[in-house]
Amino acid sequence: MSPWFAATTTGTMNDMDRRTLADFLRARRAAVRPDHPGPRRRTPGLRREEVAQRAGMSADYYTRLEQARGPRPSRQVLTALARALRLTRSERVHLFALVDLAADTPDGPPQDVPTGIVQLIDRLDDTPAFVIDAVHTLLAWNRMAVALLCDPLIWPPDDRNLIWQLFGNPVTDHDDPQVDAHARQCLADLRRAAARYPDSPAVTGLIARLRGTGDGFVRRWDGYPVDPPRVTSTKRIPHPVVGDLDLDCQTLDLTDRDQRLILYTAVPGSTSHRALRRLSASCAAPRR
């Protein structure tokens, strides 16, 4: 085993702690689908050797953990196991808690969008879709989002943030009740992200930039929004080619990445649905 993984934290684990950790590791290993299962494979999920290889540790060391015979794992070992077993955020926190450690806090909101999500939105021929991170930075979008809203590539990278576009745009009417409700919801998200990533330059830098936009941001931010008003999921979006569209805004949480997938849909057979189909027909190739 690599010396890097040989390190263990100070302290010991009792037999109950070891058994609980072993049960959790076995359960999660059985739930992970192997990359190349093969027709004759009988083992549900991954084999122990496969987990060890993914985590960069010896199979013997990992086997001892699953048999409740191992030492108390280090933070580095737990991090590697969380990655190898593809743990969700909640499962990762639970894993660390089993050995009385706090889960590592990421440096900032994750920026890597799952490949499957990127492929999914690219296949949505008549549905505008995009992915944002915890502070509403645009991470991925499809051609229909470009056709409906605009091409984010026209903005400098630091400006590809929907909260920045909301407050940094001088023509935004912040006194409009719908705009105000949306702004407060966005700032509640930003407040929660600031608590999750207190040392993130991306988050603190965005807040500093937004303070420079003036009273529209400062007044709402200093009101400390945490429980924002509900915002209707139906939006009327004007379009220069196909006219006004009444669209439902659907939000799906990607909890593993602390990201959100946003989709705009229309009632099948409606005027807005037909407009989306016309817009799709006029779209260029996808860009990202």
C-alpha positions in Angstrom: 0.0 0.0 0.0 1.2 3.5 -0.8 2.6 5.4 2.3 0.1 8.1 1.5 -2.7 5.7 2.4 -0.9 4.0 5.2 -1.4 7.1 7.4 -4.2 6.8 9.9 -5.8 9.4 12.1 -5.0 9.5 15.8 -7.3 7.6 18.0 -9.0 4.2 17.8 -12.2 2.7 16.7 -14.2 0.3 18.9 -15.8 -2.9 17.5 -19.2 -1.3 17.0 -17.6 1.6 15.0 -15.7 -0.9 12.8 -18.8 -3.0 12.2 -20.9 0.0 11.2 -18.3 1.3 8.8 -17.9 -2.2 7.4 -21.6 -2.6 6.8 -21.8 0.8 5.1 -18.9 0.0 2.8 -20.3 -3.3 1.8 -23.7 -1.8 1.1 -22.4 1.0 -1.0 -20.0 -1.3 -2.9 -22.9 -3.6 -3.8 -24.9 -0.6 -5.2 -22.2 0.6 -7.6 -22.6 -0.6 -11.2 -19.3 -1.9 -12.6 -18.0 -0.2 -15.8 -17.8 -3.5 -17.7 -19.9 -6.1 -15.9 -19.6 -8.9 -18.5 -22.1 -11.7 -19.1 -20.8 -14.1 -16.5 -20.4 -11.7 -13.6 -22.2 -12.9 -10.5 -21.0 -10.3 -7.9 -23.6 -7.5 -7.3 -21.9 -4.2 -7.7 -18.1 -3.9 -7.5 -15.6 -6.5 -6.2 -13.4 -5.5 -3.3 -10.4 -5.5 -5.6 -12.1 -3.1 -7.9 -12.9 -0.6 -5.1 -9.3 -0.8 -3.9 -8.0 -0.2 -7.4 -10.3 2.8 -7.8 -9.3 4.2 -4.5 -5.5 3.6 -5.0 -5.0 1.3 -2.0 -4.2 -2.3 -1.5 -7.0 -4.9 -1.7 -5.9 -6.3 1.6 -6.3 -3.0 3.4 -9.8 -2.5 1.9 -10.8 -6.1 2.8 -9.8 -5.5 6.4 -12.0 -2.4 6.5 -15.0 -4.4 5.2 -14.3 -7.2 7.7 -14.2 -4.7 10.6 -10.5 -5.5 11.2 -8.9 -2.3 9.9 -7.5 0.7 11.7 -9.3 4.0 11.9 -9.1 5.3 8.3 -7.4 8.7 7.6 -9.2 11.6 5.9 -7.3 10.8 2.7 -8.5 7.2 2.7 -12.1 8.3 3.3 -11.9 10.8 0.5 -10.6 8.1 -1.9 -13.3 5.7 -0.9 -16.0 8.3 -1.3 -14.8 8.8 -4.9 -14.4 5.1 -5.6 -17.9 4.3 -4.3 -19.4 7.3 -6.1 -21.0 8.5 -2.8 -23.6 11.3 -2.9 -23.0 14.4 -0.8 -25.1 13.0 2.1 -23.4 9.6 1.9 -20.0 11.2 2.0 -20.9 13.2 5.1 -22.2 10.0 6.7 -19.0 8.1 5.9 -16.9 10.7 7.6 -19.2 10.9 10.5 -18.8 7.1 11.1 -15.2 7.7 12.1 -15.9 11.0 13.8 -14.5 13.3 11.1 -16.1 16.3 9.4 -16.3 15.9 5.6 -14.0 18.1 3.7 -15.4 21.4 2.6 -14.9 21.9 -1.2 -12.9 25.0 -2.2 -16.0 26.3 -4.0 -19.2 25.3 -5.9 -18.4 22.3 -8.1 -18.0 23.3 -11.7 -17.8 19.9 -13.5 -21.2 19.0 -14.9 -21.9 15.2 -15.1 -21.3 13.9 -18.7 -24.7 12.3 -18.7 -26.4 15.6 -17.9 -24.6 17.4 -20.8 -25.6 14.6 -23.2 -29.2 14.8 -22.0 -29.6 18.5 -22.5 -28.0 18.3 -25.9 -30.7 15.8 -27.0 -33.6 18.0 -26.0 -34.4 19.3 -29.4 -37.3 21.6 -28.5 -36.6 22.3 -24.8 -34.3 25.1 -23.6 -32.1 23.7 -20.8 -29.1 24.8 -18.8 -27.2 23.9 -15.7 -26.2 26.4 -13.0 -24.0 26.0 -9.9 -24.9 26.9 -6.3 -24.3 30.6 -7.0 -26.2 30.6 -10.4 -23.1 30.5 -12.6 -23.9 29.1 -16.0 -22.0 25.8 -16.5 -23.7 24.2 -19.5 -26.5 25.0 -21.9 -28.1 23.6 -25.1 -28.8 25.2 -28.4 -32.4 25.9 -27.5 -31.4 27.9 -24.5 -29.2 30.0 -26.8 -32.1 30.5 -29.2 -34.6 31.4 -26.5 -32.5 33.6 -24.2 -29.0 34.5 -25.7 -25.6 32.9 -26.2 -23.7 33.1 -22.9 -20.5 33.1 -24.9 -21.0 36.7 -25.7 -20.2 37.5 -22.1 -16.8 37.4 -20.5 -16.4 34.3 -18.3 -16.8 36.2 -15.1 -20.1 37.6 -16.3 -21.7 34.2 -17.1 -23.7 34.3 -13.8 -27.4 34.8 -13.7 -27.3 36.8 -10.4 -24.7 39.1 -11.9 -26.8 39.5 -15.1 -29.9 40.4 -12.9 -28.2 43.1 -10.8 -25.4 44.2 -13.2 -27.9 45.0 -16.0 -28.8 48.7 -15.7 -32.1 48.3 -17.5 -33.5 45.7 -15.1 -36.6 47.0 -13.3 -35.9 45.9 -9.7 -39.2 47.5 -8.5 -41.3 45.0 -10.6 -42.9 42.6 -8.1 -41.9 39.5 -10.1 -38.3 40.7 -10.6 -38.1 41.6 -6.9 -39.4 38.1 -5.8 -37.0 36.4 -8.2 -34.1 38.6 -7.0 -34.8 37.7 -3.3 -34.9 34.0 -4.2 -31.6 34.2 -6.0 -30.0 36.0 -3.1 -31.3 33.4 -0.6 -29.5 30.8 -2.7 -26.4 33.0 -2.6 -26.6 33.3 1.1 -26.8 29.6 1.6 -23.9 29.0 -0.8 -21.8 31.5 1.1 -22.4 29.5 4.3 -21.5 26.3 2.5 -18.4 27.7 0.9 -17.1 30.4 3.3 -13.6 30.5 1.9 -14.4 30.3 -1.8 -12.9 33.1 -3.8 -15.6 32.5 -6.5 -18.4 33.1 -4.0 -16.8 36.0 -2.0 -15.6 37.6 -5.2 -19.1 37.5 -6.7 -20.6 39.1 -3.6 -18.0 41.8 -3.7 -18.8 42.6 -7.4 -22.5 42.6 -6.7 -22.1 45.1 -3.9 -20.6 47.4 -6.5 -23.8 47.3 -8.6 -25.6 49.6 -6.1 -28.7 49.8 -3.9 -30.7 47.2 -5.8 -28.4 44.5 -4.5 -27.1 46.0 -1.3 -30.6 46.7 0.2 -31.8 43.1 -0.5 -28.5 41.5 0.5 -28.3 43.4 3.8 -31.8 42.2 4.6 -30.2 38.8 4.9 -32.6 36.8 2.7 -32.9 33.1 3.7 -36.6 32.3 3.4 -37.5 34.0 0.1 -41.0 34.4 -1.3 -42.3 31.7 -3.6 -41.8 32.5 -7.3 -44.2 31.3 -9.9 -42.8 28.6 -12.2 -44.6 30.1 -15.2 -42.7 32.8 -17.1 -43.6 34.9 -20.0 -40.5 35.3 -22.2 -40.6 37.7 -25.2 -38.8 36.6 -28.3 -38.0 38.7 -31.4 -38.7 35.9 -33.9 -41.5 33.7 -32.5 -43.2 36.2 -30.2 -44.1 35.9 -26.5 -43.9 32.4 -25.0 -45.6 31.3 -21.7 -43.3 28.6 -20.4 -43.1 26.5 -17.3 -39.7 26.6 -15.5 -38.8 23.2 -14.1 -35.9 22.9 -11.7 -34.1 19.6 -11.0 -31.5 19.4 -8.2 -28.2 17.7 -9.0 -27.4 17.1 -5.4 -24.1 15.3 -5.9 -22.7 18.4 -7.6 -24.7 21.1 -5.7 -26.0 22.1 -9.2 -29.4 22.6 -10.8 -30.8 21.7 -14.2 -33.3 24.2 -15.4 -35.7 23.4 -18.2 -38.3 25.5 -20.0 -41.3 23.6 -21.2 -44.7 24.5 -22.7 -48.1 22.8 -22.6 -48.3 20.3 -25.5 -50.3 21.7 -28.4 -50.3 25.2 -27.0 -49.2 28.3 -29.0 -46.0 28.5 -27.0 -45.3 24.8 -27.7 -45.7 25.4 -31.4 -43.4 28.5 -31.1 -40.8 26.3 -29.4 -40.9 23.9 -32.3 -40.5 26.7 -34.8 -37.6 28.0 -32.8 -36.0 24.5 -32.7 -36.3 24.3 -36.5 -34.4 27.6 -36.9 -31.6 26.7 -34.4 -28.0 26.3 -35.4 -25.8 23.5 -34.1 -25.3 23.2 -30.4 -22.6 25.4 -28.8 -20.9 25.3 -25.4 
